[in-house]
Amino acid sequence: MTDHPLDTKGLQCPLPVLRARKAIRAIAIGETLTVEATDPGARKDFPAFCEATGNRLLSVGEQDGILRFVIERTA
């Protein structure tokens, strides 16, 4: 499985999700997108984004104030 990183640190809502939407369209089904974000709103935005787009949120983590979302393109 190929992983594609996306750095959205420092960006505020809605930019992290908008950039993720563009990036996920550019990868193949079955590949993953790992998004790093610092916007606290991303905690609820990315699960909602995945539900709305039909993609799978594989994991959510936080380290040193950086949120990390791993999303599998399934749609």
Secondary structure, DSSP 8 states (H G I E B T S, - for coil): --EEEEE-TT--TTHHHHHHHHHHHTS-TT-EEEEEE--TTHHHHHHHHHHHHT-EEEEEEEETTEEEEEEE---
